[in-house]
Amino acid sequence: MNNHRSQICGIVSDMLDNPDDSGIYPTSTAYTKLEHYINQQERIALGWMHAYCCTQADEGKPPQILEVPDILEAWDEL
């Protein structure tokens, strides 16, 4: 989670450090970077959840009964 905060702070700081000649902050650029970061993190989380469900199935545990918050909590513990 700290990495998320660092990434978000970096994007916002970059925006605030680089206003254009009129003093206007490039918010649309920052929003695009934030959107790309979120999309990337969603893909990573979905891939990890799929892999986790597969390992549970390999161990004979039915992945259908797994709850997403429990899977994400296991991911946070890594």
Secondary structure, DSSP 8 states (H G I E B T S, - for coil): -HHHHHHHHHHHHHHHH---TTS---HHHHHHHHHHHHHHHHHHHHHHHHHHHHHHHHTT--GGG--HHHHHHHHHT-
